[in-house]
């Protein structure tokens, strides 16, 4: 399901980029290359954006918990 969504979004982005290139006055070969380049770049982007593992962003812990809070109180900033 995730792969389908990633490829669908990449294909949509490539189609939009190719269409905008055609409207800009470039020829069909350049528009096709621009669309394919966007698809190639969009697949890893959307794959990372729709990450099911949840390893990228973690919620912050409670205030005062952790090693950084207790060790920073005794140190001077100079």
VMD Tcl script that builds the backbone (N, CA, C; Angstrom):
set m [mol new atoms 234]
animate dup $m
set s [atomselect $m all]
$s set {name element resname resid chain x y z} {
  {N N UNK 1 A 0.820 -1.186 0.000}
  {CA C UNK 1 A 0.000 0.000 0.000}
  {C C UNK 1 A 0.876 1.268 0.000}
  {N N UNK 2 A 1.932 1.227 0.821}
  {CA C UNK 2 A 2.817 2.389 0.905}
  {C C UNK 2 A 3.549 2.614 -0.415}
  {N N UNK 3 A 4.027 1.540 -1.035}
  {CA C UNK 3 A 4.746 1.662 -2.305}
  {C C UNK 3 A 3.833 2.209 -3.393}
  {N N UNK 4 A 2.589 1.785 -3.382}
  {CA C UNK 4 A 1.630 2.291 -4.360}
  {C C UNK 4 A 1.436 3.785 -4.202}
  {N N UNK 5 A 1.313 4.236 -2.962}
  {CA C UNK 5 A 1.135 5.664 -2.698}
  {C C UNK 5 A 2.373 6.458 -3.101}
  {N N UNK 6 A 3.547 5.930 -2.803}
  {CA C UNK 6 A 4.792 6.611 -3.157}
  {C C UNK 6 A 4.907 6.757 -4.671}
  {N N UNK 7 A 4.662 5.668 -5.400}
  {CA C UNK 7 A 4.765 5.728 -6.859}
  {C C UNK 7 A 3.675 6.595 -7.475}
  {N N UNK 8 A 2.485 6.579 -6.891}
  {CA C UNK 8 A 1.411 7.423 -7.402}
  {C C UNK 8 A 1.741 8.904 -7.225}
  {N N UNK 9 A 2.239 9.276 -6.062}
  {CA C UNK 9 A 2.614 10.673 -5.834}
  {C C UNK 9 A 3.783 11.091 -6.727}
  {N N UNK 10 A 4.744 10.194 -6.926}
  {CA C UNK 10 A 5.878 10.503 -7.798}
  {C C UNK 10 A 5.420 10.669 -9.245}
  {N N UNK 11 A 4.517 9.812 -9.680}
  {CA C UNK 11 A 3.990 9.925 -11.035}
  {C C UNK 11 A 3.191 11.215 -11.215}
  {N N UNK 12 A 2.426 11.573 -10.202}
  {CA C UNK 12 A 1.675 12.829 -10.255}
  {C C UNK 12 A 2.615 14.034 -10.324}
  {N N UNK 13 A 3.672 14.023 -9.533}
  {CA C UNK 13 A 4.636 15.121 -9.559}
  {C C UNK 13 A 5.349 15.201 -10.906}
  {N N UNK 14 A 5.703 14.053 -11.481}
  {CA C UNK 14 A 6.355 14.038 -12.793}
  {C C UNK 14 A 5.434 14.518 -13.891}
  {N N UNK 15 A 4.165 14.151 -13.805}
  {CA C UNK 15 A 3.194 14.605 -14.799}
  {C C UNK 15 A 3.005 16.112 -14.731}
  {N N UNK 16 A 2.922 16.639 -13.536}
  {CA C UNK 16 A 2.769 18.090 -13.370}
  {C C UNK 16 A 4.004 18.821 -13.897}
  {N N UNK 17 A 5.194 18.305 -13.569}
  {CA C UNK 17 A 6.422 18.946 -14.044}
  {C C UNK 17 A 6.524 18.890 -15.566}
  {N N UNK 18 A 6.173 17.757 -16.151}
  {CA C UNK 18 A 6.200 17.643 -17.612}
  {C C UNK 18 A 5.179 18.561 -18.271}
  {N N UNK 19 A 4.005 18.634 -17.688}
  {CA C UNK 19 A 2.973 19.525 -18.228}
  {C C UNK 19 A 3.364 20.988 -18.149}
  {N N UNK 20 A 3.961 21.371 -17.031}
  {CA C UNK 20 A 4.405 22.760 -16.898}
  {C C UNK 20 A 5.545 23.069 -17.868}
  {N N UNK 21 A 6.380 22.084 -18.141}
  {CA C UNK 21 A 7.458 22.286 -19.099}
  {C C UNK 21 A 6.906 22.467 -20.507}
  {N N UNK 22 A 5.866 21.717 -20.840}
  {CA C UNK 22 A 5.218 21.888 -22.146}
  {C C UNK 22 A 4.607 23.279 -22.250}
  {N N UNK 23 A 3.937 23.707 -21.176}
  {CA C UNK 23 A 3.325 25.038 -21.190}
  {C C UNK 23 A 4.363 26.160 -21.256}
  {N N UNK 24 A 5.570 25.884 -20.802}
  {CA C UNK 24 A 6.631 26.883 -20.853}
  {C C UNK 24 A 7.200 27.047 -22.251}
  {N N UNK 25 A 6.830 26.148 -23.172}
  {CA C UNK 25 A 7.275 26.299 -24.545}
  {C C UNK 25 A 8.394 25.369 -24.955}
  {N N UNK 26 A 8.798 24.474 -24.069}
  {CA C UNK 26 A 9.830 23.508 -24.437}
  {C C UNK 26 A 9.211 22.415 -25.294}
  {N N UNK 27 A 10.024 21.671 -25.961}
  {CA C UNK 27 A 9.534 20.597 -26.817}
  {C C UNK 27 A 9.136 19.372 -26.012}
  {N N UNK 28 A 8.546 18.417 -26.702}
  {CA C UNK 28 A 8.085 17.197 -26.057}
  {C C UNK 28 A 9.240 16.369 -25.462}
  {N N UNK 29 A 10.380 16.236 -26.147}
  {CA C UNK 29 A 11.467 15.443 -25.540}
  {C C UNK 29 A 11.996 16.044 -24.236}
  {N N UNK 30 A 12.145 17.358 -24.206}
  {CA C UNK 30 A 12.623 17.991 -22.968}
  {C C UNK 30 A 11.596 17.890 -21.862}
  {N N UNK 31 A 10.328 17.984 -22.219}
  {CA C UNK 31 A 9.268 17.861 -21.224}
  {C C UNK 31 A 9.237 16.452 -20.644}
  {N N UNK 32 A 9.419 15.463 -21.506}
  {CA C UNK 32 A 9.446 14.083 -21.043}
  {C C UNK 32 A 10.638 13.841 -20.123}
  {N N UNK 33 A 11.794 14.367 -20.494}
  {CA C UNK 33 A 12.976 14.210 -19.646}
  {C C UNK 33 A 12.806 14.918 -18.302}
  {N N UNK 34 A 12.196 16.088 -18.323}
  {CA C UNK 34 A 11.958 16.804 -17.069}
  {C C UNK 34 A 10.999 16.026 -16.171}
  {N N UNK 35 A 9.948 15.477 -16.764}
  {CA C UNK 35 A 9.001 14.688 -15.985}
  {C C UNK 35 A 9.630 13.438 -15.406}
  {N N UNK 36 A 10.446 12.743 -16.197}
  {CA C UNK 36 A 11.108 11.539 -15.707}
  {C C UNK 36 A 12.130 11.858 -14.617}
  {N N UNK 37 A 12.798 12.988 -14.749}
  {CA C UNK 37 A 13.758 13.387 -13.716}
  {C C UNK 37 A 13.046 13.676 -12.400}
  {N N UNK 38 A 11.901 14.316 -12.487}
  {CA C UNK 38 A 11.134 14.614 -11.274}
  {C C UNK 38 A 10.625 13.319 -10.642}
  {N N UNK 39 A 10.188 12.371 -11.454}
  {CA C UNK 39 A 9.749 11.080 -10.910}
  {C C UNK 39 A 10.904 10.394 -10.192}
  {N N UNK 40 A 12.067 10.422 -10.798}
  {CA C UNK 40 A 13.233 9.786 -10.180}
  {C C UNK 40 A 13.636 10.424 -8.865}
  {N N UNK 41 A 13.463 11.714 -8.746}
  {CA C UNK 41 A 13.797 12.397 -7.493}
  {C C UNK 41 A 12.671 12.311 -6.477}
  {N N UNK 42 A 11.439 12.182 -6.950}
  {CA C UNK 42 A 10.294 12.184 -6.041}
  {C C UNK 42 A 10.111 10.851 -5.329}
  {N N UNK 43 A 10.544 9.746 -5.933}
  {CA C UNK 43 A 10.353 8.443 -5.293}
  {C C UNK 43 A 11.084 8.365 -3.954}
  {N N UNK 44 A 12.386 8.677 -3.866}
  {CA C UNK 44 A 13.020 8.628 -2.542}
  {C C UNK 44 A 12.487 9.697 -1.588}
  {N N UNK 45 A 12.084 10.850 -2.132}
  {CA C UNK 45 A 11.543 11.902 -1.282}
  {C C UNK 45 A 10.258 11.447 -0.604}
  {N N UNK 46 A 9.313 10.938 -1.389}
  {CA C UNK 46 A 8.046 10.499 -0.812}
  {C C UNK 46 A 8.219 9.232 0.020}
  {N N UNK 47 A 9.179 8.401 -0.339}
  {CA C UNK 47 A 9.452 7.206 0.458}
  {C C UNK 47 A 9.934 7.591 1.855}
  {N N UNK 48 A 10.776 8.594 1.940}
  {CA C UNK 48 A 11.258 9.053 3.238}
  {C C UNK 48 A 10.186 9.847 3.979}
  {N N UNK 49 A 9.361 10.563 3.230}
  {CA C UNK 49 A 8.299 11.360 3.847}
  {C C UNK 49 A 7.234 10.472 4.480}
  {N N UNK 50 A 6.902 9.380 3.813}
  {CA C UNK 50 A 5.889 8.462 4.316}
  {C C UNK 50 A 6.617 7.285 4.957}
  {N N UNK 51 A 7.268 7.535 6.049}
  {CA C UNK 51 A 8.047 6.512 6.742}
  {C C UNK 51 A 7.163 5.810 7.755}
  {N N UNK 52 A 7.004 4.485 7.618}
  {CA C UNK 52 A 6.159 3.748 8.547}
  {C C UNK 52 A 6.902 3.285 9.784}
  {N N UNK 53 A 8.214 3.315 9.758}
  {CA C UNK 53 A 8.986 2.862 10.910}
  {C C UNK 53 A 8.924 3.854 12.062}
  {N N UNK 54 A 8.811 5.131 11.769}
  {CA C UNK 54 A 8.757 6.134 12.829}
  {C C UNK 54 A 10.107 6.405 13.460}
  {N N UNK 55 A 11.192 6.066 12.794}
  {CA C UNK 55 A 12.515 6.266 13.364}
  {C C UNK 55 A 13.042 7.679 13.214}
  {N N UNK 56 A 12.410 8.506 12.404}
  {CA C UNK 56 A 12.919 9.845 12.153}
  {C C UNK 56 A 12.650 10.834 13.267}
  {N N UNK 57 A 11.409 10.973 13.668}
  {CA C UNK 57 A 11.033 11.971 14.661}
  {C C UNK 57 A 10.497 11.263 15.887}
  {N N UNK 58 A 11.075 11.574 17.041}
  {CA C UNK 58 A 10.610 10.996 18.289}
  {C C UNK 58 A 10.046 12.094 19.159}
  {N N UNK 59 A 8.972 11.827 19.889}
  {CA C UNK 59 A 8.417 12.852 20.767}
  {C C UNK 59 A 9.378 13.149 21.901}
  {N N UNK 60 A 9.413 14.399 22.355}
  {CA C UNK 60 A 10.323 14.749 23.447}
  {C C UNK 60 A 9.870 14.097 24.749}
  {N N UNK 61 A 10.848 13.803 25.603}
  {CA C UNK 61 A 10.546 13.211 26.903}
  {C C UNK 61 A 10.062 14.264 27.880}
  {N N UNK 62 A 9.717 13.862 29.081}
  {CA C UNK 62 A 9.267 14.829 30.085}
  {C C UNK 62 A 10.394 15.771 30.483}
  {N N UNK 63 A 10.021 16.966 30.918}
  {CA C UNK 63 A 11.010 17.989 31.290}
  {C C UNK 63 A 11.805 17.521 32.500}
  {N N UNK 64 A 13.110 17.717 32.447}
  {CA C UNK 64 A 13.967 17.363 33.572}
  {C C UNK 64 A 14.470 15.932 33.525}
  {N N UNK 65 A 13.939 15.122 32.642}
  {CA C UNK 65 A 14.382 13.736 32.551}
  {C C UNK 65 A 15.529 13.632 31.558}
  {N N UNK 66 A 16.449 12.741 31.820}
  {CA C UNK 66 A 17.556 12.517 30.902}
  {C C UNK 66 A 18.875 12.907 31.525}
  {N N UNK 67 A 19.953 12.508 30.864}
  {CA C UNK 67 A 21.291 12.750 31.397}
  {C C UNK 67 A 21.721 14.202 31.234}
  {N N UNK 68 A 21.213 14.893 30.230}
  {CA C UNK 68 A 21.646 16.255 29.968}
  {C C UNK 68 A 21.214 17.253 31.016}
  {N N UNK 69 A 20.065 17.058 31.644}
  {CA C UNK 69 A 19.546 18.034 32.598}
  {C C UNK 69 A 20.325 17.975 33.913}
  {N N UNK 70 A 20.672 16.784 34.394}
  {CA C UNK 70 A 21.334 16.684 35.685}
  {C C UNK 70 A 22.812 17.082 35.570}
  {N N UNK 71 A 23.456 16.785 34.465}
  {CA C UNK 71 A 24.873 17.114 34.349}
  {C C UNK 71 A 25.087 18.595 34.033}
  {N N UNK 72 A 24.104 19.251 33.417}
  {CA C UNK 72 A 24.266 20.649 33.053}
  {C C UNK 72 A 24.077 21.573 34.251}
  {N N UNK 73 A 23.453 21.128 35.326}
  {CA C UNK 73 A 23.204 22.011 36.457}
  {C C UNK 73 A 24.487 22.321 37.212}
  {N N UNK 74 A 25.403 21.396 37.298}
  {CA C UNK 74 A 26.611 21.617 38.065}
  {C C UNK 74 A 27.735 22.276 37.286}
  {N N UNK 75 A 27.612 22.396 35.995}
  {CA C UNK 75 A 28.682 22.947 35.190}
  {C C UNK 75 A 28.517 24.446 35.009}
  {N N UNK 76 A 29.647 25.130 34.894}
  {CA C UNK 76 A 29.581 26.561 34.607}
  {C C UNK 76 A 29.682 26.788 33.118}
  {N N UNK 77 A 29.190 27.913 32.650}
  {CA C UNK 77 A 29.210 28.232 31.230}
  {C C UNK 77 A 30.404 29.106 30.878}
  {N N UNK 78 A 31.534 28.767 31.299}
  {CA C UNK 78 A 32.652 29.620 30.982}
  {C C UNK 78 A 33.853 28.904 30.774}
}
mol reanalyze $m
mol bondsrecalc $m
mol representation Tube
mol addrep $m
